[in-house]
Amino acid sequence: MRPTCLVGRNARHIGTIRIYSISSPGVFHNGAVLVQYKVYEPRRTCSVKIAVFTDSYRPYVSGVVRSIDTFSTELLALGHEVYIFGPRYYPSQYEDAAALSDDDVPATKVFRYWSIPVPMYKGFTAPVPISAQAELLCADLGIDLIHSHTPFAMGTLGALLARRLRLPLVFTHHTMYHEYVHYIPGVRSALKEMMLRYVGAYCRRADLVITPTPQIRDFAVEAYGLKDKPVKAIPTGIDVDAFGRGDGRAVRARFAVPEDAPVLTFVGRLGREKNVELLLKAFKIVVRRRPDAHLMLVGDGPLREQLEETAAGAGLSGRVHFTGTLTKPEVIDVYHAADLFVIASVTETQGLATLEAMAAGLPVAGVNAPGTADMVEHGVQGLLTPEDPEALAEAALTLLNDDGQRRAFAARARARAERFSARNMALELVQAYEEVLAARAPQGAAGRDRAAAME
């Protein structure tokens, strides 16, 4: 049986180990060779060809897209190939034509599928994964494994191709899907149960399920019955150095926020699942005791107009700033304009924005829920509270009013974020890929090629 290549096709051969049968003690040189291993200097793992299937991609902005981009950038730098299979977007959705270009995307190549614009989600399209060429294309590209970032449209196609081509299927569970049924008319409890069953069935089709945090991993194992399935927690990494540098003064000037005013910020989609309504209630309480405070809400979504009306009705129009969707450098500048990151969401899987804020040196006041609690240790990098506006407001005020504690939390937040560098997380992902490929090595042409790589 041929060993699977785990050290890499580009590794340098530095010697050979032979295991002998020994006819008598002390007569090593007279033995017959039983097994021979080549020894390599492990420069990097084998080049892996990954087909990524996703229901959302650039220019749409979301945590899933950021995760795909971050991992793809690092995978390419490590010598692997990444092919993105995702939806098509249209000029009617994006005023900047350059946003529709794939010239600067971190991928070996992007394949776009015909999609239907979804009016209730600005800039979003629903892909229609019908293609007679997808199977031949993946075979011609020599794809080693399929990595799905959705259990729905494109994920269904990815799972089908994995079965037909006898390739490993990796699935990243980005979202607590059953918590999003409020967007679908009907009986919520029944829809939640249906969603749990559907996502569980998809997970069981995968060779490996990846979750962003240990809490979500434990949830998936219990809720989907995955006790006999490999499930790994691999968070999306971040460019820690990039988030450590920003121009906060420019942001304050842009939104007319005084330089000495305390600023709270939240970065995320303005949808019901992010619980921004509770955040506004908490901020109204904060303003009663700190009338100089400002709140910057970065992002867009279906509830933006409603939230703007809520803020205006609460007399917070001059204190709450809706920035809309910003570029990554602009978001970094917002972090550096702020004194505190606040989050009320109870449906986070990782809380990527929370981690980014911590990398920028912001302490956190947030609701104690999965995702946020995986990133923030209560009393160390921030304060965690029940899902209650008064409790959240009190936590924010505690940090705003105690400069020493806030600075100490900020330093520890930055130190914790450094553990989650994009390169470290990508290396963990590559190791997971190699384990899946090793387990499936006898299956398919790609597996046989990899098994022969060390001969």
C-alpha positions in Angstrom: 0.0 0.0 0.0 1.4 3.4 -1.0 1.6 6.1 1.7 -0.3 9.3 1.2 1.8 12.4 0.6 1.7 14.6 3.7 5.0 16.4 3.4 4.5 17.9 0.0 5.5 17.4 -3.6 8.0 20.3 -3.2 9.7 18.8 -0.1 13.4 18.0 -0.4 14.5 14.4 -0.1 17.2 14.2 2.6 17.5 10.5 3.3 16.0 7.0 3.6 14.9 4.9 6.6 14.8 1.1 6.1 13.3 -1.4 8.6 15.0 -4.8 8.5 14.1 -8.3 9.7 16.9 -9.4 11.9 18.0 -13.1 11.7 19.9 -12.9 15.1 20.8 -10.2 17.6 23.6 -8.0 16.6 23.5 -9.0 12.9 21.5 -5.9 11.6 23.3 -5.8 8.3 22.3 -9.4 7.4 18.5 -8.7 7.7 16.1 -8.4 4.7 14.5 -5.1 4.1 10.8 -5.2 5.2 9.7 -1.5 4.7 11.5 1.5 3.2 10.6 5.1 3.9 11.9 8.1 2.2 12.7 11.0 4.6 11.9 14.6 3.5 12.5 18.1 4.8 8.8 19.2 5.3 8.7 22.5 3.4 4.9 22.5 3.0 2.1 20.1 2.5 1.1 18.8 -0.9 -0.5 21.4 -3.2 -4.2 20.9 -2.8 -6.8 21.9 -5.5 -9.9 23.1 -3.6 -13.3 23.8 -5.2 -15.2 26.2 -3.0 -19.0 26.3 -3.3 -20.8 29.3 -1.8 -24.2 31.0 -2.1 -22.6 34.4 -1.6 -19.3 36.0 -2.8 -17.8 39.3 -3.8 -19.0 42.0 -4.3 -21.6 41.0 -1.6 -20.3 41.8 1.9 -20.8 39.3 4.7 -19.0 37.2 7.3 -19.1 34.2 5.0 -17.5 36.1 2.1 -14.8 37.5 4.5 -14.0 34.0 5.7 -13.7 32.6 2.2 -11.5 35.5 1.1 -9.3 35.2 4.2 -8.7 31.5 3.9 -8.3 31.7 0.1 -5.6 34.4 0.4 -3.6 32.3 2.8 -4.1 29.0 0.9 -2.8 30.6 -2.3 0.2 32.0 -0.5 0.9 28.4 0.8 0.9 27.1 -2.8 -2.5 25.6 -3.0 -5.2 26.3 -5.7 -8.6 27.7 -4.9 -11.5 27.6 -7.4 -14.6 29.5 -6.4 -18.1 28.4 -7.6 -20.6 31.1 -6.6 -23.4 33.4 -7.7 -23.4 36.1 -10.4 -24.2 39.7 -9.5 -25.5 42.4 -11.9 -24.8 46.1 -12.7 -28.3 47.0 -11.5 -27.3 46.0 -8.0 -23.9 47.7 -7.9 -23.2 51.2 -9.2 -19.5 50.7 -9.3 -18.8 48.4 -12.3 -15.4 47.6 -11.0 -17.0 45.8 -8.0 -18.3 43.1 -10.4 -14.8 42.3 -11.7 -13.0 39.2 -10.6 -9.5 40.6 -11.4 -8.4 41.1 -7.8 -10.2 38.2 -6.0 -8.0 35.8 -4.0 -8.7 32.7 -6.1 -7.1 30.7 -8.9 -10.3 31.2 -10.9 -14.0 32.2 -10.2 -16.9 30.4 -11.9 -20.2 32.4 -11.7 -23.7 30.9 -11.9 -26.8 32.5 -13.2 -28.6 34.0 -10.2 -31.8 35.8 -9.2 -31.6 39.2 -7.4 -33.4 39.1 -4.0 -35.0 42.5 -3.4 -35.3 42.2 0.4 -31.5 41.7 0.6 -29.7 44.6 -1.0 -27.0 43.4 -3.3 -27.8 39.7 -2.8 -28.6 37.2 -5.4 -29.8 33.6 -5.2 -27.8 31.3 -7.4 -29.4 28.7 -9.6 -26.9 25.9 -9.7 -27.8 24.2 -12.9 -24.9 23.3 -15.1 -24.1 20.3 -17.3 -20.4 21.3 -17.3 -19.7 21.4 -13.6 -18.8 17.7 -13.3 -16.5 17.7 -16.3 -14.9 21.0 -15.2 -14.0 19.7 -11.7 -12.6 16.5 -13.3 -10.6 18.5 -15.8 -9.2 20.8 -13.1 -8.1 17.8 -11.1 -10.0 19.0 -8.0 -8.8 17.2 -4.8 -11.7 18.1 -2.5 -14.9 20.2 -2.4 -15.3 22.7 0.4 -18.9 23.9 0.8 -19.8 27.0 2.7 -23.6 26.5 2.4 -26.0 23.6 2.8 -28.4 25.2 0.2 -28.2 25.9 -3.5 -24.5 25.8 -4.3 -23.8 23.5 -1.4 -26.3 21.0 -2.9 -24.4 21.1 -6.2 -21.1 20.7 -4.4 -22.3 17.6 -2.5 -23.6 16.1 -5.7 -20.3 16.6 -7.5 -18.4 15.2 -4.5 -20.4 12.0 -4.6 -20.2 11.6 -8.4 -16.4 12.3 -8.5 -15.8 10.4 -5.3 -14.1 13.4 -3.7 -14.1 14.4 0.0 -16.7 16.9 1.0 -15.8 19.5 3.6 -18.6 21.7 5.0 -18.1 24.9 7.1 -21.1 25.5 9.3 -21.0 29.4 9.3 -24.5 30.2 10.4 -27.1 29.1 13.0 -29.6 28.6 10.1 -32.5 27.7 12.3 -32.4 31.1 13.9 -33.1 32.8 10.6 -36.6 31.4 10.0 -38.1 34.7 10.9 -37.5 35.7 7.3 -39.9 33.0 6.1 -43.6 33.4 6.7 -45.2 30.5 8.6 -45.0 28.7 11.9 -41.5 29.4 13.4 -41.2 26.3 15.7 -42.0 23.9 12.8 -39.7 25.7 10.5 -36.9 25.6 13.0 -37.3 21.9 13.4 -37.3 21.4 9.6 -34.2 23.5 9.3 -32.3 21.6 12.0 -33.2 18.3 10.2 -32.2 19.6 6.8 -28.8 21.0 8.0 -28.1 17.9 10.0 -28.7 15.7 7.0 -26.3 17.8 5.0 -23.6 17.6 7.7 -23.9 13.9 7.8 -23.1 13.8 4.0 -19.8 15.6 4.6 -16.5 13.9 5.4 -15.6 16.8 7.7 -17.7 19.5 9.3 -15.9 22.7 10.3 -17.3 25.2 12.8 -15.9 28.6 13.7 -15.9 28.0 17.5 -15.9 25.1 20.0 -19.4 26.1 21.3 -20.8 25.8 17.8 -18.9 22.5 17.3 -20.5 21.1 20.5 -23.9 22.4 19.3 -23.5 20.7 15.9 -22.5 17.4 17.4 -25.5 17.3 19.7 -28.2 18.9 17.5 -27.3 17.1 14.2 -26.2 13.7 15.7 -22.6 14.0 14.6 -20.9 12.0 17.4 -19.3 9.6 14.8 -18.4 12.4 12.3 -15.2 14.4 12.3 -16.1 17.9 13.5 -13.3 20.5 14.0 -13.4 24.1 15.3 -11.3 26.2 13.0 -12.0 30.0 13.4 -11.6 32.4 10.5 -8.3 34.1 11.0 -7.6 37.8 10.6 -4.7 40.0 9.5 -3.8 41.1 13.0 -1.2 43.7 11.8 -3.7 45.4 9.4 -6.3 45.9 12.2 -3.6 47.3 14.5 -3.3 50.4 12.3 -6.1 52.9 11.5 -7.0 56.6 11.2 -9.7 57.2 13.8 -9.5 61.0 13.5 -10.5 60.9 9.9 -13.6 58.9 10.7 -14.6 61.2 13.5 -14.3 64.2 11.2 -16.3 62.4 8.5 -19.2 61.8 10.8 -18.9 65.0 12.8 -18.0 63.2 16.1 -16.0 65.4 18.5 -12.5 64.1 19.2 -13.1 63.8 22.9 -16.5 62.1 22.7 -16.9 58.4 23.8 -17.7 56.2 20.8 -19.3 52.8 20.8 -19.4 50.8 17.5 -21.0 47.7 16.1 -20.1 46.2 12.7 -22.4 43.7 11.1 -25.5 43.1 9.0 -28.5 45.2 10.0 -30.9 42.3 10.2 -33.2 40.9 12.9 -30.8 38.2 13.9 -28.2 40.7 15.0 -30.5 42.1 17.7 -29.6 45.7 16.9 -32.9 46.9 18.3 -31.7 45.8 21.8 -28.4 47.7 21.1 -30.4 50.9 20.4 -32.4 50.4 23.6 -29.1 50.0 25.6 -27.5 53.0 23.9 -30.5 55.2 24.8 -29.8 54.3 28.5 -26.1 55.0 28.0 -26.9 58.5 26.6 -28.9 59.4 29.7 -25.7 59.1 31.8 -23.2 60.0 29.1 -25.0 62.5 26.9 -21.7 63.0 24.9 -21.7 59.4 23.7 -22.0 58.3 20.1 -22.8 55.0 18.5 -21.6 54.0 15.0 -23.4 51.2 13.3 -21.4 49.9 10.4 -23.2 47.8 7.8 -26.4 47.5 5.9 -29.4 45.2 5.8 -33.2 44.9 5.6 -33.8 46.6 8.9 -31.7 49.7 8.2 -34.7 52.1 7.5 -36.6 50.7 10.5 -33.6 51.1 12.8 -33.1 54.7 11.5 -36.7 55.5 12.4 -36.3 53.9 15.8 -33.2 56.0 16.5 -34.9 59.1 15.4 -38.0 58.3 17.5 -35.8 57.9 20.6 -34.2 61.3 20.0 -30.8 59.7 19.0 -30.5 61.1 15.4 -27.4 63.1 16.2 -25.9 60.3 18.3 -26.4 57.2 16.2 -24.5 57.1 12.9 -25.5 54.6 10.2 -22.4 54.4 8.0 -23.7 51.8 5.4 -21.3 49.3 3.9 -17.7 50.3 4.2 -14.5 49.0 2.7 -12.1 47.0 4.9 -9.7 49.9 5.4 -12.7 52.2 6.3 -13.9 49.6 8.8 -10.5 49.5 10.4 -10.6 53.3 10.7 -13.9 53.0 12.5 -12.5 50.6 15.0 -9.7 53.1 15.7 -12.2 55.9 16.1 -14.1 53.9 18.8 -13.6 53.4 22.5 -15.7 50.2 22.8 -17.2 47.5 20.7 -20.8 46.5 21.5 -22.7 43.5 20.3 -26.2 42.2 21.3 -26.5 39.3 18.7 -27.3 35.9 20.1 -26.9 34.0 16.7 -23.2 34.5 16.1 -21.2 31.5 15.1 -17.7 33.1 15.4 -18.2 36.8 15.9 -15.6 37.7 13.3 -16.3 41.5 13.7 -15.8 41.1 17.5 -12.4 39.5 16.8 -11.5 42.2 14.4 -12.4 44.9 17.0 -10.2 43.1 19.6 -7.3 43.1 17.1 -7.8 46.9 16.8 -7.5 47.2 20.5 -11.1 47.5 21.5 -12.6 46.0 24.7 -16.1 44.4 24.3 -19.4 44.9 26.0 -21.7 42.1 24.7 -24.5 39.7 25.3 -23.3 36.4 26.7 -24.0 34.1 23.7 -22.2 31.7 21.5 -19.7 33.3 19.2 -19.1 36.4 21.3 -18.5 34.2 24.5 -16.0 32.1 22.5 -13.9 35.2 21.7 -14.4 37.3 24.9 -13.6 36.1 28.4 -15.8 38.0 30.9 -13.7 40.3 33.0 -10.6 39.8 30.9 -11.1 41.4 27.4 -14.6 42.7 28.1 -17.9 42.3 30.0 -20.6 39.8 29.0 -24.2 40.4 30.1 -27.7 38.8 29.9 -29.8 39.7 26.9 -31.1 42.8 28.6 -30.7 46.4 27.5 -30.1 47.7 31.0 -27.4 45.1 31.7 -25.7 45.8 28.4 -25.9 49.6 29.0 -24.4 49.1 32.5 -21.5 47.1 31.1 -20.8 49.8 28.4 -20.9 52.6 31.0 -18.6 50.7 33.3 -15.9 50.5 30.6 -16.5 54.1 29.3 -16.2 55.5 32.8 -13.1 53.6 33.9 -10.2 54.5 31.7 -7.7 52.2 33.5 -9.9 49.1 33.2 -10.8 49.9 29.6 -7.1 50.2 28.6 -6.3 47.0 30.5 -9.1 45.1 28.7 -8.0 46.6 25.4 -4.4 45.3 25.7 -5.7 41.9 26.6 -8.2 41.9 23.7 -5.4 42.7 21.3 -3.2 39.9 22.8 -6.1 37.3 22.5 -6.7 38.3 18.8 -3.1 37.7 17.9 -3.7 33.9 18.5 -6.1 33.9 15.6 -3.8 35.1 12.8 -5.0 34.3 9.3 -1.8 32.2 8.6 -2.2 30.1 11.8 -5.9 29.3 11.0 -5.0 28.5 7.4 -2.4 26.0 8.5 -5.0 24.3 10.7 -7.3 24.1 7.7 -4.6 22.6 5.5 -3.9 20.0 8.1 -7.6 19.1 8.2 -7.7 18.8 4.4 -4.7 16.5 4.5 -6.4 14.3 7.1 -9.5 14.0 5.0 -7.5 13.3 1.8 -5.5 10.6 3.6 -8.7 8.9 4.8 -10.1 9.0 1.2 -6.8 8.3 -0.6 -7.7 5.0 -2.2 -10.8 6.6 -3.8 -10.7 8.4 -7.1 -7.9 9.4 -9.5 -6.8 12.4 -7.4 -6.4 10.2 -4.4 -4.3 7.6 -6.2 -2.1 10.4 -7.6 -1.6 11.8 -4.1 -0.8 8.3 -2.7 1.9 7.9 -5.4 3.5 11.3 -4.8 6.1 9.9 -2.4 7.2 6.9 -4.5 
